[in-house]
């Protein structure tokens, strides 16, 4: 079995600058601190970081996020099967680093009922000039960016995780969605920022008013190779009419573009086709519908990732696991 160490995996991924963020050793280390076991496999120039999570009675769930690296999965299947069976995996859940194409799942896999990562997203082409990027946005979004700038919203790079955690707790309570623990976001920043893979941007009230310097919104933006990702964002209940989230997102795009990135992934909208999204976003605000209203304005393309594909090792336990999960 071609299992390698985390350090060797780091060296392997460094030779693939466009490998996905979720296949980096730093992501594996992060998940290891929060209940997962990363295992790294390489064979004939193709590799995969697989995450294992313990289940009751000695079983496990295996997850391959946004890989493999360096080629297709076919040549790794024997190694994947061996390591999954060794760890008594009920299923290997695979979300490829590829966009959805016609056809069903690959041989040996079935369509998984529940994704781990949001399958549908909006991707913005950053190869355009800043003027052209603004032109491609919805008129209201472009207006809100300029309004925020006129109101003096200032965006700066920051290491203030206390402010970020305070804002994200406020956002989760207001918009009724789950957030990670403060320690999770702190470890994300500590693992990725020193390696120049992540920046924390904070939008503050500006000008000479009494509100100057008050943090209004914050986000973590990630970049690797030609791609950038907006994974975590938050905003205050105060001064929302200053449009800080619009200015903040625009500055994150400019940051990614300055890094040489050609794509900016807004990471997560409702899993519906674009026609359904456009027909429904004015009527719905639940789940990811509210963020779709915001994200659509930045002028990107709606895309859906391939998968999730499930490779089942224990059909009976798989059905029980899916039944139990569906109840939640």
DODOMI-594792 format. One record per residue: residue in three letters; x, y, z of N, C-alpha, C in turn. Coordinates in steps of 0.001 Angstrom, whole numbers, plus 500000, padded with zeros to 6 digits. Atoms other than C-alpha are relative to their C-alpha. Layout:
(rec 'Ala',(X,Y,Z),(X,Y,Z),(X,Y,Z)),
...
END
This chain:
(rec 'Unk',(500846,498815,500000),(500000,500000,500000),(500887,501243,500000)),
(rec 'Unk',(499122,498842,500207),(501456,503372,498953),(499628,501160,500911)),
(rec 'Unk',(500287,498938,499037),(500810,505353,502154),(501284,500774,500283)),
(rec 'Unk',(498841,499166,499705),(503158,508294,502727),(499681,500917,501183)),
(rec 'Unk',(500164,499129,498841),(503713,510703,505620),(499402,501341,499588)),
(rec 'Unk',(500541,498664,500251),(502155,514133,505959),(501048,500914,499378)),
(rec 'Unk',(498937,499169,500573),(505521,515758,505237),(500257,499640,498546)),
(rec 'Unk',(499804,500412,501389),(505963,513686,502085),(498821,500441,499137)),
(rec 'Unk',(501174,499526,500742),(502414,514578,501060),(500124,501494,499703)),
(rec 'Unk',(499792,498572,500205),(503240,518248,501529),(500951,500231,498828)),
(rec 'Unk',(499044,499882,501111),(506212,517810,499189),(499337,499619,498670)),
(rec 'Unk',(500673,500440,501223),(504050,515957,496658),(499058,501085,499479)),
(rec 'Unk',(500972,498989,500426),(501326,518619,496605),(500703,501277,499536)),
(rec 'Unk',(499267,498803,500418),(503943,521363,496264),(500400,499934,498527)),
(rec 'Unk',(499680,500135,501426),(504725,519964,492799),(498744,500109,499134)),
(rec 'Unk',(501276,499826,500711),(501047,520461,491848),(499365,501294,500494)),
(rec 'Unk',(500439,498706,499456),(500421,524189,492365),(498518,500279,499847)),
(rec 'Unk',(501430,499762,500178),(496837,523995,491148),(499132,498947,500676)),
(rec 'Unk',(500797,500936,499206),(495779,521171,493463),(499061,500786,500912)),
(rec 'Unk',(501015,499306,499211),(492687,522070,495466),(500458,500219,501429)),
(rec 'Unk',(499684,499660,498613),(492972,523701,498863),(499708,498850,500952)),
(rec 'Unk',(500418,501072,499104),(491173,520732,500464),(500870,498750,499872)),
(rec 'Unk',(499054,501106,500104),(493936,518397,499296),(501365,500353,500587)),
(rec 'Unk',(498716,499628,499414),(496733,520302,501038),(500202,499304,501348)),
(rec 'Unk',(499685,500596,498701),(498516,518844,504052),(499479,500863,501144)),
(rec 'Unk',(500483,499106,498952),(497443,521918,506021),(498513,499759,500275)),
(rec 'Unk',(501407,500324,499792),(493779,521077,505435),(499868,498660,500753)),
(rec 'Unk',(500016,501277,499288),(494474,517509,506542),(500333,500167,501467)),
(rec 'Unk',(499628,499772,498598),(496146,518766,509702),(498853,500680,500753)),
(rec 'Unk',(501146,499348,499378),(493197,521060,510415),(498932,498977,500355)),
(rec 'Unk',(501064,500968,499747),(490710,518224,510064),(500422,498965,501050)),
(rec 'Unk',(499509,500936,498990),(492938,515963,512199),(499765,500527,501411)),
(rec 'Unk',(500219,499399,498689),(492493,518403,515083),(498519,500064,500374)),
(rec 'Unk',(501437,499922,499744),(488709,518187,514759),(499290,498706,499599)),
(rec 'Unk',(500691,501268,500041),(487965,514502,514619),(500220,499113,498798)),
(rec 'Unk',(499748,500807,501188),(489294,513212,511283),(501438,499482,500016)),
(rec 'Unk',(498649,500535,500188),(492305,511061,510422),(500371,500102,498520)),
(rec 'Unk',(499588,499932,501400),(494084,512060,507183),(500965,498876,499648)),
(rec 'Unk',(499103,501029,500529),(495732,509298,505156),(500374,500423,498584)),
(rec 'Unk',(499495,499517,501281),(497909,510067,502135),(500517,498840,499155)),
(rec 'Unk',(499638,501071,500921),(498281,507736,499163),(500585,500594,498728)),
(rec 'Unk',(499418,499591,501283),(500521,508138,496109),(500406,498752,499233)),
(rec 'Unk',(499600,501100,500870),(500952,505765,493200),(500130,500522,498579)),
(rec 'Unk',(499742,499632,501389),(502494,506413,489786),(499663,501457,499723)),
(rec 'Unk',(500172,498568,500220),(502389,510179,490203),(498625,500551,500300)),
(rec 'Unk',(501345,499559,499631),(498759,510334,491358),(499822,499781,501497)),
(rec 'Unk',(500141,500118,498556),(497870,510987,494984),(498646,500459,500488)),
(rec 'Unk',(501268,499616,499390),(494932,511458,497314),(500167,500136,501503)),
(rec 'Unk',(500146,499855,498549),(494382,512785,500816),(498585,499559,500348)),
(rec 'Unk',(501292,500556,499599),(491579,510717,502333),(499824,500244,501489)),
(rec 'Unk',(500302,499715,498607),(489913,511717,505585),(499071,498918,500548)),
(rec 'Unk',(500808,501038,499353),(488515,509092,507959),(499415,500548,501299)),
(rec 'Unk',(500663,499622,498755),(485980,509737,510700),(499418,498760,500645)),
(rec 'Unk',(500452,501200,499299),(485211,507135,513332),(498474,499986,500137)),
(rec 'Unk',(501407,500267,499757),(481724,505665,513533),(499889,498995,501145)),
(rec 'Unk',(500139,500991,498920),(480291,503452,516303),(500419,498593,499565)),
(rec 'Unk',(499680,501427,500173),(481385,499809,516669),(501236,499776,499143)),
(rec 'Unk',(498729,500184,500701),(484799,500367,515079),(499956,500270,498515)),
(rec 'Unk',(500092,499677,501422),(483544,501434,511648),(500430,501448,499767)),
(rec 'Unk',(499601,498639,500309),(484448,504642,509827),(499325,500472,498719)),
(rec 'Unk',(500416,499347,501250),(483407,507065,507100),(501255,500518,499329)),
(rec 'Unk',(498846,499500,500760),(485992,507799,504377),(499530,501088,499042)),
(rec 'Unk',(500372,498834,500808),(485952,511095,502503),(501208,500471,499203)),
(rec 'Unk',(498952,499499,500903),(488044,512143,499496),(499515,501329,499427)),
(rec 'Unk',(500479,498693,500449),(487542,515911,499039),(500881,500602,498895)),
(rec 'Unk',(499375,499211,501064),(488436,517592,495734),(501332,499419,499529)),
(rec 'Unk',(498818,500673,500515),(490968,515041,494550),(499574,498974,498967)),
(rec 'Unk',(498581,500058,499627),(492866,513079,493474),(500827,501150,499387)),
(rec 'Unk',(499047,499025,500500),(495924,515177,492687),(500900,499330,498971)),
(rec 'Unk',(499046,500488,500991),(497910,514628,489511),(499447,499025,498983)),
(rec 'Unk',(500558,500934,500972),(495500,512421,487568),(498666,499450,500449)),
(rec 'Unk',(501294,500597,499695),(492382,510269,487597),(500073,499007,501133)),
(rec 'Unk',(500087,500867,498824),(491186,508001,490367),(500241,498530,499672)),
(rec 'Unk',(499994,501422,500368),(491327,504740,488397),(501230,499259,500525)),
(rec 'Unk',(498782,500686,499581),(494957,503920,489191),(500180,499908,501498)),
(rec 'Unk',(499887,500012,498543),(494403,504532,492899),(498961,499109,500676)),
(rec 'Unk',(501127,500695,499382),(491333,502377,493402),(500430,498830,500880)),
(rec 'Unk',(499552,501125,499170),(493207,499319,494678),(500497,500492,501352)),
(rec 'Unk',(499487,499443,498752),(495011,501450,497278),(498870,500578,500850)),
(rec 'Unk',(501126,499435,499265),(491829,503271,498212),(499153,498902,500643)),
(rec 'Unk',(500784,501104,499451),(489922,500031,498640),(500710,499357,501185)),
(rec 'Unk',(499245,500662,498927),(492690,498540,500766),(499992,500825,501279)),
(rec 'Unk',(499937,499177,498790),(492999,501497,503134),(498606,500180,500601)),
(rec 'Unk',(501366,499877,499483),(489206,501832,503416),(499577,498722,500724)),
(rec 'Unk',(500371,501254,499339),(488765,498169,504244),(500795,499800,501292)),
(rec 'Unk',(499171,500111,498792),(491638,498288,506728),(499399,500791,501154)),
(rec 'Unk',(500608,499146,498973),(489816,501087,508571),(498499,499771,500122)),
(rec 'Unk',(501397,500423,499909),(486443,499337,508201),(499057,501123,499585)),
(rec 'Unk',(500860,498933,500505),(484952,502167,506149),(498688,499411,499467)),
(rec 'Unk',(501299,500387,500542),(481248,501798,505435),(499890,500466,498559)),
(rec 'Unk',(500094,499405,501331),(481593,504054,502381),(501177,500963,499809)),
(rec 'Unk',(499082,498935,500411),(484138,506185,500559),(499181,501026,499243)),
(rec 'Unk',(500721,498909,500653),(482498,509496,499705),(501009,500862,499260)),
(rec 'Unk',(499030,499304,500858),(484286,511185,496789),(499332,501199,499340)),
(rec 'Unk',(500418,498784,500698),(483778,514778,495661),(501178,500469,499147)),
(rec 'Unk',(498845,499697,500853),(486093,515260,492650),(500253,501493,499857)),
(rec 'Unk',(499645,498626,500341),(487915,518449,491807),(499721,500195,498513)),
(rec 'Unk',(500422,499912,501403),(485938,518722,488576),(498569,500506,499970)),
(rec 'Unk',(501369,499539,500166),(482783,520298,487266),(499134,498890,499439)),
(rec 'Unk',(500947,501023,500416),(479698,518244,486575),(499954,499879,498487)),
(rec 'Unk',(500107,500281,501429),(479533,516618,483160),(498855,499022,499783)),
(rec 'Unk',(501069,500938,500310),(476955,514499,481377),(500405,498591,500413)),
(rec 'Unk',(499713,501382,499615),(476663,510884,482495),(499891,499791,501490)),
(rec 'Unk',(500152,500358,498599),(476341,509058,485768),(501332,499814,500693)),
(rec 'Unk',(498768,500209,499235),(478878,508045,488397),(500925,499009,499310)),
(rec 'Unk',(499038,500959,500570),(482068,506157,487447),(499686,498572,500467)),
(rec 'Unk',(500184,501407,499615),(482107,502359,487582),(500453,499786,501444)),
(rec 'Unk',(499667,500297,498612),(482089,501118,491159),(499508,501025,500988)),
(rec 'Unk',(500541,498952,499138),(480463,504276,492522),(498506,500160,499716)),
(rec 'Unk',(501397,499631,500202),(476879,505366,493000),(499831,501466,500392)),
(rec 'Unk',(500260,498611,499640),(475396,508836,493243),(499692,500095,501482)),
(rec 'Unk',(500229,499823,498571),(475597,509948,496867),(498834,500937,500258)),
(rec 'Unk',(501187,499174,499742),(472434,511419,498379),(500302,501334,500670)),
(rec 'Unk',(499704,498779,499265),(474174,514064,500475),(501456,500409,499802)),
(rec 'Unk',(498630,499521,500142),(477226,516177,499644),(500574,500443,501344)),
(rec 'Unk',(499330,499426,498830),(479781,517282,502224),(500206,501495,499777)),
(rec 'Unk',(499824,498604,500381),(480759,520525,500482),(498802,500448,499156)),
(rec 'Unk',(501078,499532,500874),(478168,522735,498769),(500322,499654,498548)),
(rec 'Unk',(499658,500433,501358),(477970,521200,495273),(499921,501101,498961)),
(rec 'Unk',(500179,498957,501010),(476850,524330,493452),(500584,501307,500516)),
(rec 'Unk',(499311,498784,499609),(478724,527613,493452),(499914,501023,498872)),
(rec 'Unk',(499836,498973,501028),(479401,530812,491516),(501482,500286,499878)),
(rec 'Unk',(498577,499776,500250),(482821,531270,489915),(500156,501257,499147)),
(rec 'Unk',(499767,498734,500692),(484072,534681,488818),(501335,499925,499268)),
(rec 'Unk',(498792,499948,500823),(486599,535028,486001),(500751,501279,500328)),
(rec 'Unk',(499205,498839,499589),(489349,537328,487307),(500969,500476,498936)),
(rec 'Unk',(499056,499604,501046),(491250,537596,484036),(499607,501308,499335)),
(rec 'Unk',(500444,498720,500531),(489211,540658,483110),(500660,501153,500769)),
(rec 'Unk',(499547,498810,499285),(490292,544190,484039),(499014,500311,501123)),
(rec 'Unk',(500903,499627,498916),(488822,545705,487203),(498763,500712,499456)),
(rec 'Unk',(501135,499296,500596),(486647,547955,485064),(499001,499013,499401)),
(rec 'Unk',(500874,500976,500622),(485293,544973,483166),(499312,499128,501061)),
(rec 'Unk',(500616,500761,498916),(484712,543030,486394),(498813,500752,500585)),
(rec 'Unk',(501088,499183,499481),(482596,545881,487701),(498840,500075,499008)),
(rec 'Unk',(501043,499922,501026),(480717,546140,484409),(499153,498730,499959)),
(rec 'Unk',(500713,501270,500082),(479769,542457,484579),(499124,499733,501220)),
(rec 'Unk',(500837,500172,498819),(478211,542815,488018),(498588,500518,499736)),
(rec 'Unk',(501332,499425,500028),(474529,543470,488563),(500096,501479,500396)),
(rec 'Unk',(499935,498559,499760),(473816,547190,488610),(499895,500332,501488)),
(rec 'Unk',(500190,499718,498585),(472651,547097,492240),(501255,499673,500804)),
(rec 'Unk',(498765,500367,499299),(475831,545332,493393),(501074,501055,499759)),
(rec 'Unk',(499027,498953,500334),(478031,547822,491582),(499682,501286,500762)),
(rec 'Unk',(500421,498807,499264),(476015,550654,493148),(500338,499870,501485)),
(rec 'Unk',(499744,500188,498575),(476353,549140,496643),(501484,500073,500336)),
(rec 'Unk',(498553,499867,499787),(480135,548844,496302),(500380,501472,500066)),
(rec 'Unk',(499640,498570,500055),(480405,552497,495366),(499368,500772,501147)),
(rec 'Unk',(500630,499354,498859),(477929,553519,498065),(500818,499765,501263)),
(rec 'Unk',(499168,500297,498842),(480010,551750,500694),(501300,500788,499995)),
(rec 'Unk',(498772,499216,500107),(483133,553441,499406),(499747,501468,500323)),
(rec 'Unk',(500327,498600,499716),(481421,556850,499535),(499736,500213,501481)),
(rec 'Unk',(500273,499888,498565),(480341,556155,503113),(501256,499786,500838)),
(rec 'Unk',(498721,500081,499301),(483988,555600,503970),(500386,498641,500520)),
(rec 'Unk',(499617,501339,499555),(484078,551822,504494),(501435,499711,499584)),
(rec 'Unk',(498583,500292,500220),(487722,550785,504793),(500238,498514,500228)),
(rec 'Unk',(499666,501419,499871),(489015,547235,504243),(501487,499870,500263)),
(rec 'Unk',(498587,500201,499674),(492255,546130,505847),(500258,498532,500298)),
(rec 'Unk',(499573,501329,499583),(494181,542930,506398),(500140,499987,501520)),
(rec 'Unk',(500055,500038,498541),(493898,541759,509980),(500354,498614,500506)),
(rec 'Unk',(499806,501267,499313),(494914,539064,512409),(499097,499893,501218)),
(rec 'Unk',(500873,499909,498830),(492100,539873,514831),(498932,498908,499935)),
(rec 'Unk',(500942,501120,500023),(490423,536472,515250),(498863,500188,500991)),
(rec 'Unk',(501090,499746,499056),(488413,537689,518246),(498875,500767,499315)),
(rec 'Unk',(501008,499237,500736),(486651,540222,516041),(499290,499113,498989)),
(rec 'Unk',(500610,500878,500989),(486087,537644,513316),(499013,499049,500671)),
(rec 'Unk',(500879,500956,499328),(484632,535128,515766),(498758,500677,500569)),
(rec 'Unk',(501155,499263,499504),(482393,537758,517317),(499016,500287,498872)),
(rec 'Unk',(500860,499697,501139),(481068,538758,513886),(499321,498748,499460)),
(rec 'Unk',(500606,501206,500583),(480520,535193,512719),(498957,499407,500943)),
(rec 'Unk',(501035,500434,499060),(478621,534303,515912),(498746,500851,499836)),
(rec 'Unk',(501115,499080,500215),(476448,537375,515332),(499253,499660,498709)),
(rec 'Unk',(500600,500356,501292),(475859,536349,511722),(499216,498702,500094)),
(rec 'Unk',(500687,501280,499865),(474980,532763,512600),(498687,500133,500744)),
(rec 'Unk',(501225,499795,499240),(472429,533914,515164),(498961,500752,499178)),
(rec 'Unk',(500938,499189,500795),(470892,536495,512815),(499408,499210,498841)),
(rec 'Unk',(500437,500688,501215),(470721,534285,509735),(499652,498537,500228)),
(rec 'Unk',(500427,501348,499600),(470071,531028,511623),(500715,498897,499215)),
(rec 'Unk',(499238,501112,500546),(472885,528865,510284),(501137,499647,500952)),
(rec 'Unk',(498964,500478,499105),(475524,526800,512019),(501364,500576,499668)),
(rec 'Unk',(498631,499526,500184),(479055,528058,512527),(500938,499067,500756)),
(rec 'Unk',(498991,500772,499284),(482282,526403,513624),(500321,500679,501332)),
(rec 'Unk',(499566,499445,498720),(483789,526922,517049),(501057,501082,499761)),
(rec 'Unk',(498934,499001,500144),(486072,529933,517615),(501371,499370,499797)),
(rec 'Unk',(498702,500646,500141),(489012,527532,517950),(500209,499495,498582)),
(rec 'Unk',(499882,500483,501379),(488285,526108,514483),(500506,501122,499089)),
(rec 'Unk',(499578,498892,500865),(488563,529491,512754),(501407,500479,500364)),
(rec 'Unk',(498656,499598,499591),(491630,530322,514811),(501048,499064,499406)),
(rec 'Unk',(499043,500956,500554),(493363,527122,513677),(500081,500114,498475)),
(rec 'Unk',(499962,499763,501446),(492366,527758,510067),(500999,501115,499694)),
(rec 'Unk',(499123,498846,500247),(494105,531119,510222),(501451,499667,500333)),
(rec 'Unk',(498631,500325,499581),(497141,529785,512089),(500684,499033,499043)),
(rec 'Unk',(499413,500971,500913),(497646,526972,509589),(500225,500565,498601)),
(rec 'Unk',(499943,499568,501400),(497030,528819,506323),(500634,501372,499805)),
(rec 'Unk',(499474,498652,500207),(497983,532452,506841),(501527,500059,499970)),
(rec 'Unk',(498528,499926,500061),(501700,531921,507678),(500585,499412,498725)),
(rec 'Unk',(499529,500630,501244),(501992,529881,504463),(499502,500742,498768)),
(rec 'Unk',(500439,499116,501089),(500530,532723,502377),(498874,499381,499184)),
(rec 'Unk',(501133,500629,500668),(497413,530704,501560),(498669,500623,500391)),
(rec 'Unk',(501245,499466,499458),(494858,532795,503440),(500220,501430,500473)),
(rec 'Unk',(499965,498657,499431),(494063,536385,504342),(498664,500269,500687)),
(rec 'Unk',(501184,499543,499291),(491625,537749,506900),(499835,501485,499701)),
(rec 'Unk',(500303,498616,500345),(490034,540968,505628),(498844,500479,500866)),
(rec 'Unk',(501022,499406,499157),(488002,543253,507872),(499577,501332,499407)),
(rec 'Unk',(500551,498724,500451),(485722,546071,506704),(499592,500805,501224)),
(rec 'Unk',(500283,499139,498860),(485516,548964,509137),(499300,501272,499542)),
(rec 'Unk',(500572,498686,500261),(483479,552138,509335),(501136,501017,499950)),
(rec 'Unk',(498933,499014,500160),(485607,555037,508166),(499498,501411,500213)),
(rec 'Unk',(500393,498605,499881),(485471,558774,507990),(500289,500563,501370)),
(rec 'Unk',(499725,499314,498745),(485554,561228,510839),(498900,499858,501028)),
(rec 'Unk',(501124,500143,499072),(482375,560051,512552),(500406,499198,501233)),
(rec 'Unk',(499747,500755,498769),(482113,558456,515982),(500076,498507,499743)),
(rec 'Unk',(499985,501428,500321),(481667,555078,514267),(501305,499545,499351)),
(rec 'Unk',(498763,500344,500707),(485115,555194,512628),(500752,498896,500731)),
(rec 'Unk',(499222,501098,499447),(487061,552002,513157),(499188,498837,500506)),
(rec 'Unk',(500841,501112,499545),(484108,549861,514166),(499981,498912,498936)),
(rec 'Unk',(500029,501081,500989),(484375,546437,512466),(498561,499673,499597)),
(rec 'Unk',(501350,500209,500521),(481341,545881,510231),(499839,498649,499310)),
(rec 'Unk',(500062,501284,500706),(482190,542714,508294),(501411,499445,499892)),
(rec 'Unk',(498692,500641,500136),(485022,540209,507842),(499844,498731,499183)),
(rec 'Unk',(500002,501269,500735),(485935,537280,505631),(501398,499424,499962)),
(rec 'Unk',(498748,500680,500286),(488645,534703,505092),(499984,499583,498535)),
(rec 'Unk',(499851,500358,501399),(489786,534390,501504),(501264,499160,499862)),
(rec 'Unk',(498896,500937,500175),(492087,531583,500350),(500439,500028,498538)),
(rec 'Unk',(499484,500043,501365),(494319,531322,497297),(501096,498960,499897)),
(rec 'Unk',(498954,500973,500304),(496407,528557,495789),(500055,499836,498492)),
(rec 'Unk',(499886,500084,501448),(497762,528519,492260),(499138,501063,499343)),
(rec 'Unk',(500822,499058,500757),(495275,530110,489895),(498606,500197,500594)),
(rec 'Unk',(501346,499933,499452),(492259,529712,492170),(499959,500667,501368)),
(rec 'Unk',(500260,499411,498692),(490857,531654,495094),(498608,499576,500436)),
(rec 'Unk',(501269,500461,499430),(488014,530683,497429),(499593,500910,501147)),
(rec 'Unk',(500597,499289,498866),(485742,532655,499725),(499266,498957,500831)),
(rec 'Unk',(500566,501084,499198),(485028,530155,502494),(499176,500486,501187)),
(rec 'Unk',(500651,499590,498762),(484021,532087,505615),(499799,501511,499999)),
(rec 'Unk',(500283,498573,499948),(482321,535444,505995),(499010,500319,501096)),
(rec 'Unk',(500867,499590,498898),(480469,537437,508642),(499779,501503,499922)),
(rec 'Unk',(500279,498569,499980),(478874,540819,509208),(499244,500374,501255)),
(rec 'Unk',(500649,499462,498813),(477600,542991,512027),(498549,500368,499690)),
(rec 'Unk',(501358,499493,500155),(473998,543975,512612),(499974,501527,499871)),
(rec 'Unk',(499934,498540,500017),(475159,547583,512766),(500473,500516,498640)),
(rec 'Unk',(499550,499256,501183),(475594,550013,509868),(499917,499158,498716)),
(rec 'Unk',(500141,500818,501201),(474327,547548,507294),(499733,500865,498772)),
(rec 'Unk',(500240,499098,501125),(473282,550520,505159),(501288,500589,499435)),
(rec 'Unk',(498700,499600,500552),(477012,551217,504684),(500516,498991,498972)),
(rec 'Unk',(499668,501025,501001),(477148,548104,502473),(501421,499438,500163)),
(rec 'Unk',(498610,500454,499813),(480381,546774,504047),(500289,498660,499332)),
(rec 'Unk',(499734,501313,500592),(479946,543222,502713),(500303,500111,498511)),
(rec 'Unk',(499747,499821,501433),(479916,544497,499128),(501407,500530,499758)),
(rec 'Unk',(498634,499470,500123),(483073,546543,499556),(501014,498922,500356)),
(rec 'Unk',(499097,501053,499536),(484691,543645,501412),(500196,498931,498927)),
(rec 'Unk',(499890,501029,501032),(483912,541113,498693),(500771,500502,498786)),
(rec 'Unk',(499259,499405,501110),(485205,543448,496009),(501492,500055,500311)),
(rec 'Unk',(498590,499948,499630),(488469,543926,497908),(500607,498605,500056)),
(rec 'Unk',(499498,501383,500020),(488791,540148,498330),(500280,499562,498570)),
(rec 'Unk',(499763,500304,501408),(488451,539778,494563),(501258,500697,499497)),
(rec 'Unk',(498799,499253,500402),(491100,542451,494053),(501258,499370,500613)),
(rec 'Unk',(498868,500684,499349),(493380,540682,496558),(500364,498746,499219)),
(rec 'Unk',(499749,501240,500736),(492990,537376,494689),(500588,500300,498625)),
(rec 'Unk',(499490,499621,501318),(493549,539059,491341),(501458,500458,500089)),
(rec 'Unk',(498623,499563,499788),(496718,540681,492711),(500945,498852,500264)),
(rec 'Unk',(499200,501200,499778),(497932,537208,493652),(500219,499208,498718)),
(rec 'Unk',(499883,500728,501254),(497650,536118,490025),(498923,498958,499795)),
(rec 'Unk',(501087,500956,500168),(494469,534098,490520),(499125,500395,498812)),
(rec 'Unk',(500870,499754,501144),(492233,533747,487491),(498556,499588,500263)),
(rec 'Unk',(501350,500396,499617),(489181,532278,489267),(499762,500322,501464)),
(rec 'Unk',(500400,499710,498621),(487330,533347,492398),(498711,499252,500272)),
(rec 'Unk',(501117,500890,499709),(484997,530743,493859),(499258,500512,501230)),
(rec 'Unk',(500804,499461,498906),(482175,532136,496003),(499454,498917,500926)),
(rec 'Unk',(500137,501136,499072),(481669,528656,497513),(498625,499872,500642)),
(rec 'Unk',(501243,500431,499395),(478081,527713,497952),(498772,500835,499709)),
(rec 'Unk',(501337,499448,500230),(474625,528547,496590),(499044,498801,500010)),
(rec 'Unk',(500924,501140,500008),(471428,526436,496611),(500246,499071,498814)),
(rec 'Unk',(499708,500999,501036),(471776,523230,494635),(498802,499872,499045)),
(rec 'Unk',(501052,499947,501011),(469353,524191,491880),(500593,500559,498719)),
(rec 'Unk',(499513,499437,501255),(469805,524985,488204),(499758,501507,499987)),
(rec 'Unk',(500023,498543,499970),(470232,528648,487323),(498597,500564,499757)),
(rec 'Unk',(501360,499529,500260),(466695,529035,485970),(499167,499981,501274)),
(rec 'Unk',(500728,500107,498736),(465269,527824,489287),(500507,501022,501005)),
(rec 'Unk',(499425,499013,499092),(467655,530020,491242),(499472,501397,499699)),
(rec 'Unk',(500435,498659,500376),(466679,533119,489296),(498507,500192,500248)),
(rec 'Unk',(501437,499898,499777),(462987,532338,489622),(499658,500076,501484)),
(rec 'Unk',(500353,500136,498600),(463169,531737,493366),(500669,500923,500985)),
(rec 'Unk',(499220,499307,498977),(465700,534040,494979),(499272,501207,500597)),
(rec 'Unk',(500738,498869,499433),(463273,536961,495426),(498930,499542,500976)),
(rec 'Unk',(501083,500514,499165),(460799,534699,497233),(500498,499230,501212)),
(rec 'Unk',(499493,500862,498933),(463077,532647,499483),(501229,500627,500656)),
(rec 'Unk',(498827,499525,499272),(465582,533526,502161),(500576,498938,500905)),
(rec 'Unk',(499529,501080,499140),(466081,530154,503865),(501286,499391,499449)),
(rec 'Unk',(498793,500714,500429),(469309,528153,503763),(500973,500906,499260)),
(rec 'Unk',(499048,499242,500815),(471668,529338,501038),(499322,500984,499049)),
(rec 'Unk',(500689,499098,500915),(468971,531309,499221),(500362,501459,500268)),
(rec 'Unk',(499628,498633,499685),(469839,534484,501078),(501371,500367,499472)),
(rec 'Unk',(498666,499691,500505),(473496,534238,500135),(500021,499989,498471)),
(rec 'Unk',(500059,499948,501470),(472574,533507,496505),(499586,501397,499538)),
(rec 'Unk',(500413,498644,500353),(470787,536857,496364),(501205,500949,499997)),
(rec 'Unk',(498801,499155,499890),(474043,538484,497470),(501049,499622,498949)),
(rec 'Unk',(498888,500428,500841),(476519,536393,495469),(499724,500172,498508)),
(rec 'Unk',(500320,499910,501418),(474678,536485,492133),(500362,501363,499419)),
(rec 'Unk',(499754,498650,500471),(475281,540217,491957),(501406,500252,499503)),
(rec 'Unk',(498604,499756,500354),(479034,539832,491440),(500358,499503,498599)),
(rec 'Unk',(499817,500213,501428),(478606,538579,487892),(500689,498726,499583)),
(rec 'Unk',(499323,501241,500357),(480039,535077,487984),(499099,499013,499294)),
(rec 'Unk',(500703,501086,500687),(478953,531810,486405),(499604,498931,501017)),
(rec 'Unk',(500469,501081,499137),(476827,529256,488256),(500543,498673,499475)),
(rec 'Unk',(499451,501306,500374),(478580,525870,488224),(499670,498980,501084)),
(rec 'Unk',(500222,501078,499038),(478045,522500,489865),(501160,499018,499929)),
(rec 'Unk',(498917,500957,499946),(480808,520201,491008),(499516,498590,499716)),
(rec 'Unk',(500322,501411,500218),(480906,516536,490031),(499798,499306,501338)),
(rec 'Unk',(500247,500770,498791),(479581,514064,492570),(498923,500631,500861)),
(rec 'Unk',(499128,500975,499356),(479257,513260,495321),(499738,498581,499502)),
(rec 'Unk',(500088,501404,500367),(479997,509659,494368),(500354,499153,501220)),
(rec 'Unk',(499784,500885,498843),(479785,506895,496985),(500474,498626,499528)),
(rec 'Unk',(499501,501358,500224),(481850,503686,496890),(499703,499212,501270)),
(rec 'Unk',(500557,500641,498809),(480042,501354,499273),(500725,498696,500297)),
(rec 'Unk',(499324,501227,499565),(481859,498656,501263),(499088,499125,500860)),
(rec 'Unk',(500935,500759,499160),(479040,497627,503608),(498582,500474,499674)),
(rec 'Unk',(501316,499522,500440),(475633,497925,501884),(498970,500128,501119)),
(rec 'Unk',(500992,499950,498931),(473575,497137,504983),(500250,501198,500912)),
(rec 'Unk',(499675,498874,499127),(475390,499625,507216),(499852,501332,499269)),
(rec 'Unk',(500166,498782,500800),(475372,502166,504380),(498536,500438,499998)),
(rec 'Unk',(501425,499655,500001),(471577,501996,504177),(499560,500491,501372)),
(rec 'Unk',(500338,499547,498653),(471296,502300,507949),(500541,501405,500271)),
(rec 'Unk',(499390,498692,499791),(473679,505259,507985),(499218,501082,499255)),
(rec 'Unk',(500758,499017,500773),(471754,507035,505217),(498631,500247,500588)),
(rec 'Unk',(501314,499842,499366),(468442,506377,506940),(500123,500888,501242)),
(rec 'Unk',(499813,499230,498780),(469768,507758,510217),(500318,501463,499682)),
(rec 'Unk',(499625,498635,500367),(471314,510808,508526),(498803,500759,499445)),
(rec 'Unk',(501141,499331,500613),(468142,511571,506576),(498984,500478,501042)),
(rec 'Unk',(500938,499599,498946),(466185,511814,509843),(500366,501344,500602)),
(rec 'Unk',(499569,498728,499438),(468305,514779,510889),(499733,501146,499107)),
END
